Amino acid sequence: MWVARRFLSSVQRGQSGLFRRPQHGSPPELELRYLQCTCCWRSRVPVAGFETLNAAISSSSSEPCKEDSSAPLDACYTPEQRDAILQLLNTATPGELSGVKLLRGRKSLNIVEYRTKNGPFKTLESVVNVPLLKHKSAVVIFDSILNPVKKKKIRIQLAKFIKPEIDRSWLEEANTIVSLTCGTNKIAWAHVDRGMAVLDWQQLDCPNFLKGTYMAPAYLNDVSAVVSLLPSADFYIIEKSSISAQNTALFPVMAHMRTVEAMLFALLEPRNCPPESNIPPRVLNMMRTAVGRHFGLMVGEMRTSSAQTVRQLMTESVTQKIPRINFPPDLLVKYRNSFQMSSRRGGGEELCDALLQAVAFYELLSVSSD
């Protein structure tokens, strides 16, 4: 039978109970006590001071910065940590900020816009003034900056409407894209930057398309003329037609679209790139049906005209403070009377499709990144 036996030293000091408290003013420590057998007095089982143990556990589990939202953020970090956090927030690009936890999508752009308008961040507390950032999310962001987690690159989630499939981070770091659409007698393109501003928007007639007997040199001349006019960009997004190969009535049109698409890929993609190089493809496909669904233009399996949607975007560019996309004044004047409902497809449908494809690319990428 086991019973508790006090140490003689504890009795001499007038302390009662199985466990002895540490002296006042001394640091907390675990002091061993023993349970002894009353028969042989030799077998001893050590135990610890529970009161000291509980105090140590409770003191180590306090996290005032995360639990108390009223605690100043600057008081939660050392000066060296504050400098490291502010250095990144004040100098990083939106692409670099998107690698920090909780800063994907619009939040990284909000940080850049805020520091551009109000100057660099001087305190950690000022970061909560950025739209969409609060105290708790700021703590998570700061901790992620101080303790970055190395993650393997994941394949993008845009495979349903972007081909070939590449890492999403390459797309997020793109500054500009050129969106191209092909018609039966012309090719149109829209050059749009990451800030949703239209830099260039035009089309070129291709007189040799679908004229008489198919001649490869004639097609190549028309496509090469378009390529020579295209501005430089990080990616070229070519519309992927939704015409089915089983539709025999539209087979000549489908063959025409795929021929032009193949020539654009061949002329725009850099040559002599080693397969093992860490360089993404510069020319990508985007499904026409994906753009139609994004703007609500699909009726069953058919896509309706995009002219009305483009006219609405042009109007919002003038009337709204933060429009969906920004047009330069010269393009607004140039196309203000275009894209009327009574106009035939040759009147600018390709221009509308090229612009909507660029808008959908950035917006779908932003949604997938959040």
C-alpha positions as CSV (number, residue, x, y, z in Angstrom):
1,M,0.0,0.0,0.0
2,W,1.3,3.3,-1.1
3,V,0.9,6.5,1.0
4,A,2.3,10.0,0.8
5,R,5.3,10.7,3.0
6,R,6.6,14.2,3.5
7,F,10.2,15.0,3.5
8,L,11.7,15.9,6.9
9,S,13.0,19.1,5.4
10,S,9.5,20.2,4.6
11,V,8.3,19.4,8.0
12,Q,11.1,21.3,9.6
13,R,10.3,24.4,7.5
14,G,6.6,24.2,8.5
15,Q,5.3,23.4,5.0
16,S,2.4,21.0,4.7
17,G,1.1,19.0,1.8
18,L,2.6,16.7,-0.7
19,F,4.1,19.4,-2.9
20,R,6.3,22.3,-1.8
21,R,5.9,25.8,-3.3
22,P,9.0,27.6,-4.5
23,Q,10.2,30.5,-2.4
24,H,8.8,33.9,-3.0
25,G,10.8,35.8,-5.7
26,S,12.5,32.7,-7.1
27,P,11.8,31.6,-10.7
28,P,9.3,28.9,-11.3
29,E,10.8,25.4,-11.4
30,L,9.7,21.9,-11.1
31,E,10.7,20.4,-7.7
32,L,10.6,16.6,-7.3
33,R,8.6,15.0,-4.5
34,Y,8.3,11.3,-3.8
35,L,5.7,8.7,-2.9
36,Q,7.4,6.0,-0.6
37,C,6.4,2.5,0.4
38,T,5.6,2.3,4.2
39,C,7.0,-1.3,4.3
40,C,10.5,-0.9,3.0
41,W,10.9,2.9,2.6
42,R,13.0,2.3,-0.4
43,S,10.8,2.3,-3.4
44,R,10.2,5.9,-4.4
45,V,8.0,7.3,-7.2
46,P,9.0,10.9,-8.2
47,V,6.1,13.4,-8.9
48,A,6.2,17.1,-9.9
49,G,4.8,20.2,-8.4
50,F,1.5,20.6,-10.2
51,E,1.0,24.3,-9.3
52,T,4.4,25.3,-10.7
53,L,3.7,23.2,-13.9
54,N,0.3,24.8,-14.4
55,A,1.8,28.3,-14.0
56,A,4.5,27.5,-16.6
57,I,2.0,26.2,-19.1
58,S,-0.4,29.1,-18.7
59,S,2.3,31.7,-19.0
60,S,3.7,30.1,-22.3
61,S,0.3,29.9,-24.0
62,S,-0.5,33.6,-23.9
63,E,-0.5,35.3,-27.4
64,P,-1.8,38.9,-26.8
65,C,-1.3,39.9,-30.5
66,K,-3.6,37.3,-31.8
67,E,-6.1,37.2,-28.9
68,D,-6.5,40.9,-28.2
69,S,-7.3,42.9,-31.2
70,S,-6.8,46.2,-29.2
71,A,-3.1,45.5,-28.7
72,P,-0.9,47.8,-30.9
73,L,0.6,45.8,-33.7
74,D,4.0,47.5,-33.4
75,A,4.2,46.3,-29.8
76,C,3.9,42.7,-30.8
77,Y,7.2,42.6,-32.8
78,T,10.8,43.6,-32.2
79,P,12.3,46.5,-34.1
80,E,14.2,44.2,-36.4
81,Q,11.0,42.3,-37.2
82,R,9.1,45.6,-37.9
83,D,11.8,46.7,-40.3
84,A,11.7,43.4,-42.2
85,I,7.9,43.6,-42.5
86,L,7.8,47.2,-43.6
87,Q,10.7,46.7,-46.0
88,L,8.7,44.1,-47.9
89,L,5.4,45.9,-47.8
90,N,6.9,49.1,-49.1
91,T,9.0,47.6,-51.9
92,A,7.4,44.4,-53.1
93,T,5.5,44.2,-56.4
94,P,2.0,42.9,-56.6
95,G,3.3,39.6,-57.9
96,E,5.8,39.3,-54.9
97,L,3.1,40.3,-52.4
98,S,0.8,37.6,-53.8
99,G,3.2,35.0,-52.5
100,V,2.4,36.1,-48.9
101,K,-0.4,34.3,-47.1
102,L,-3.8,36.2,-47.4
103,L,-2.3,38.6,-50.0
104,R,-3.5,37.0,-53.2
105,G,-5.8,38.8,-55.5
106,R,-7.1,42.3,-54.8
107,K,-5.4,42.7,-51.4
108,S,-1.9,42.9,-53.0
109,L,-3.1,45.5,-55.4
110,N,-4.7,47.5,-52.6
111,I,-1.4,47.6,-50.7
112,V,0.4,49.0,-53.8
113,E,-2.3,51.5,-54.5
114,Y,-2.4,52.7,-50.8
115,R,1.4,53.2,-50.5
116,T,1.4,55.0,-53.9
117,K,-1.3,57.4,-52.7
118,N,-0.2,57.9,-49.1
119,G,3.5,57.1,-49.2
120,P,5.4,54.2,-47.6
121,F,4.1,52.5,-44.5
122,K,5.8,53.9,-41.4
123,T,4.2,51.7,-38.8
124,L,2.6,48.3,-38.7
125,E,-0.6,49.8,-37.3
126,S,-1.0,51.8,-40.5
127,V,-1.3,48.6,-42.6
128,V,-4.9,48.1,-41.2
129,N,-5.9,51.2,-43.1
130,V,-5.6,49.3,-46.4
131,P,-9.0,48.2,-47.7
132,L,-9.8,44.5,-46.9
133,L,-7.1,44.3,-44.2
134,K,-8.0,44.0,-40.5
135,H,-6.1,43.4,-37.3
136,K,-6.3,39.6,-37.3
137,S,-5.5,39.2,-41.0
138,A,-2.6,41.7,-40.6
139,V,-1.1,39.5,-37.8
140,V,-1.3,36.4,-40.1
141,I,0.3,38.4,-42.9
142,F,3.2,39.7,-40.7
143,D,3.9,36.2,-39.4
144,S,3.9,34.9,-42.9
145,I,6.5,37.5,-44.0
146,L,8.7,36.7,-41.0
147,N,8.3,32.9,-41.4
148,P,7.8,32.2,-45.2
149,V,6.8,28.7,-46.0
150,K,8.4,27.2,-49.0
151,K,5.7,25.6,-51.2
152,K,6.0,23.6,-54.4
153,K,4.6,25.3,-57.4
154,I,1.2,23.9,-58.2
155,R,-0.4,23.6,-61.6
156,I,-2.9,26.3,-62.4
157,Q,-6.6,25.8,-62.0
158,L,-7.4,27.4,-65.3
159,A,-7.1,24.3,-67.5
160,K,-10.7,24.5,-68.5
161,F,-10.1,27.6,-70.6
162,I,-6.3,28.1,-70.8
163,K,-4.1,25.8,-72.9
164,P,-1.3,24.8,-72.6
165,E,-1.5,24.5,-68.9
166,I,1.2,26.5,-67.1
167,D,2.0,27.6,-63.5
168,R,-0.5,30.3,-62.3
169,S,2.4,32.4,-60.9
170,W,3.6,33.1,-64.4
171,L,0.2,34.4,-65.4
172,E,0.0,36.5,-62.2
173,E,3.3,38.2,-62.9
174,A,2.4,39.2,-66.5
175,N,2.3,43.0,-67.0
176,T,0.5,43.0,-70.3
177,I,-1.2,40.6,-72.7
178,V,-2.3,40.7,-76.3
179,S,-5.7,39.1,-77.0
180,L,-6.3,37.9,-80.5
181,T,-9.4,36.7,-82.3
182,C,-9.7,35.5,-85.9
183,G,-12.7,36.1,-88.2
184,T,-13.4,34.9,-91.7
185,N,-11.7,38.0,-93.3
186,K,-9.8,39.8,-90.5
187,I,-7.8,39.4,-87.3
188,A,-8.4,41.7,-84.3
189,W,-6.3,42.2,-81.2
190,A,-6.5,44.1,-77.9
191,H,-3.4,45.0,-75.8
192,V,-4.3,45.3,-72.1
193,D,-2.2,45.7,-69.0
194,R,-2.6,44.3,-65.6
195,G,-4.2,47.5,-64.4
196,M,-7.1,46.9,-66.8
197,A,-6.1,49.7,-69.2
198,V,-6.4,49.3,-73.0
199,L,-3.1,50.2,-74.6
200,D,-3.9,49.2,-78.2
201,W,-7.1,47.9,-79.9
202,Q,-7.4,47.4,-83.6
203,Q,-7.9,44.9,-86.5
204,L,-6.5,44.2,-89.9
205,D,-8.3,42.9,-93.0
206,C,-6.9,39.7,-94.4
207,P,-8.1,39.6,-98.1
208,N,-6.8,36.0,-98.8
209,F,-8.9,34.3,-96.1
210,L,-11.4,31.9,-97.5
211,K,-10.9,33.2,-101.0
212,G,-10.9,30.6,-103.8
213,T,-8.4,27.7,-103.5
214,Y,-6.6,27.5,-100.3
215,M,-3.0,28.7,-100.8
216,A,-0.6,28.4,-97.9
217,P,1.7,31.3,-99.0
218,A,-1.3,33.6,-99.3
219,Y,-2.5,32.8,-95.7
220,L,1.1,33.1,-94.4
221,N,1.4,36.6,-95.9
222,D,-1.8,37.8,-94.3
223,V,-1.0,36.3,-90.9
224,S,2.6,37.6,-91.0
225,A,1.3,41.1,-91.7
226,V,-0.8,41.0,-88.5
227,V,2.2,39.6,-86.5
228,S,4.4,42.5,-87.6
229,L,1.9,45.0,-86.2
230,L,1.4,43.3,-82.8
231,P,2.9,45.1,-79.7
232,S,5.3,43.3,-77.4
233,A,3.6,41.5,-74.5
234,D,4.3,38.8,-71.9
235,F,1.6,36.5,-73.3
236,Y,-0.4,36.3,-76.5
237,I,-3.9,34.8,-75.9
238,I,-5.5,33.3,-79.0
239,E,-9.2,32.6,-79.1
240,K,-10.0,28.8,-79.4
241,S,-13.0,28.4,-81.6
242,S,-15.9,26.3,-80.3
243,I,-16.9,24.9,-83.7
244,S,-17.2,21.2,-83.5
245,A,-15.4,19.0,-86.0
246,Q,-18.6,17.0,-86.3
247,N,-20.4,20.0,-87.8
248,T,-19.8,19.2,-91.5
249,A,-21.6,22.3,-92.6
250,L,-19.0,24.5,-90.9
251,F,-16.0,22.3,-91.6
252,P,-14.4,24.8,-94.0
253,V,-14.7,27.6,-91.4
254,M,-13.2,25.3,-88.7
255,A,-10.3,24.4,-90.9
256,H,-9.7,28.1,-91.7
257,M,-9.7,29.0,-87.9
258,R,-7.3,26.2,-87.0
259,T,-5.0,27.1,-89.8
260,V,-4.7,30.7,-88.8
261,E,-4.4,29.6,-85.1
262,A,-1.5,27.3,-86.0
263,M,0.3,30.0,-88.0
264,L,0.0,32.5,-85.1
265,F,1.4,30.0,-82.7
266,A,4.4,29.3,-85.0
267,L,5.1,33.0,-85.6
268,L,4.7,34.3,-82.1
269,E,6.3,31.6,-80.0
270,P,10.1,32.1,-79.5
271,R,12.2,29.5,-81.2
272,N,15.2,27.4,-80.1
273,C,14.1,27.3,-76.5
274,P,15.5,24.2,-74.8
275,P,12.7,21.9,-73.4
276,E,14.2,21.9,-69.9
277,S,14.4,25.6,-69.6
278,N,12.2,27.3,-67.0
279,I,10.5,29.5,-69.6
280,P,6.7,29.4,-69.9
281,P,5.1,29.3,-73.3
282,R,4.3,32.8,-74.6
283,V,1.3,31.9,-76.7
284,L,-1.8,30.4,-75.1
285,N,-5.3,29.4,-76.1
286,M,-8.5,30.6,-74.3
287,M,-11.8,28.9,-74.9
288,R,-14.4,31.1,-76.7
289,T,-17.2,29.5,-74.7
290,A,-15.4,30.3,-71.4
291,V,-15.4,34.0,-72.3
292,G,-19.1,33.8,-73.3
293,R,-20.1,32.2,-70.0
294,H,-18.1,34.8,-68.1
295,F,-20.1,37.7,-69.7
296,G,-23.4,35.8,-69.9
297,L,-23.4,35.6,-73.7
298,M,-24.2,31.9,-74.1
299,V,-27.6,30.7,-75.2
300,G,-27.4,27.0,-75.0
301,E,-24.2,26.1,-76.9
302,M,-24.3,29.2,-79.0
303,R,-22.6,32.6,-78.2
304,T,-24.5,35.8,-78.9
305,S,-23.0,39.1,-80.0
306,S,-20.6,40.9,-77.7
307,A,-21.2,44.4,-79.1
308,Q,-23.6,45.5,-76.5
309,T,-21.3,44.4,-73.6
310,V,-18.4,46.3,-75.2
311,R,-20.6,49.5,-75.6
312,Q,-21.5,49.2,-71.9
313,L,-17.8,48.9,-70.9
314,M,-17.0,52.0,-73.0
315,T,-19.8,53.9,-71.3
316,E,-18.6,52.9,-67.8
317,S,-15.1,54.0,-68.6
318,V,-16.4,57.5,-68.8
319,T,-19.1,57.6,-66.2
320,Q,-17.7,55.5,-63.4
321,K,-14.9,56.4,-61.1
322,I,-13.5,52.9,-61.0
323,P,-14.6,51.3,-64.3
324,R,-14.2,47.6,-65.2
325,I,-11.6,48.6,-67.9
326,N,-10.1,51.9,-68.9
327,F,-10.1,53.2,-72.5
328,P,-7.8,56.0,-73.7
329,P,-9.7,59.0,-75.1
330,D,-8.5,58.4,-78.7
331,L,-9.9,54.9,-78.8
332,L,-13.2,56.1,-77.3
333,V,-13.5,58.7,-80.0
334,K,-12.5,56.2,-82.7
335,Y,-15.0,53.5,-81.8
336,R,-17.8,55.6,-80.2
337,N,-20.2,55.0,-83.1
338,S,-19.1,51.4,-83.8
339,F,-20.6,48.1,-82.7
340,Q,-24.2,49.0,-83.4
341,M,-26.8,46.2,-83.2
342,S,-27.7,46.7,-86.9
343,S,-24.1,46.2,-88.1
344,R,-23.0,42.9,-89.7
345,R,-20.4,40.7,-88.1
346,G,-17.8,42.3,-90.4
347,G,-18.4,45.6,-88.7
348,G,-16.4,44.9,-85.6
349,E,-17.4,41.7,-83.9
350,E,-13.8,40.5,-83.9
351,L,-12.7,43.7,-82.1
352,C,-15.4,43.1,-79.4
353,D,-14.4,39.5,-78.9
354,A,-10.7,40.4,-78.6
355,L,-11.4,43.0,-75.9
356,L,-13.8,40.8,-73.9
357,Q,-11.3,37.9,-74.0
358,A,-8.6,40.1,-72.4
359,V,-11.0,41.3,-69.7
360,A,-12.1,37.8,-68.9
361,F,-8.5,36.6,-68.7
362,Y,-7.6,39.0,-65.9
363,E,-10.9,38.7,-64.1
364,L,-11.0,34.9,-64.1
365,L,-7.3,34.8,-63.1
366,S,-8.1,37.1,-60.1
367,V,-11.0,35.0,-59.0
368,S,-9.0,31.8,-59.2
369,S,-6.2,33.4,-57.2
370,D,-8.3,34.5,-54.2
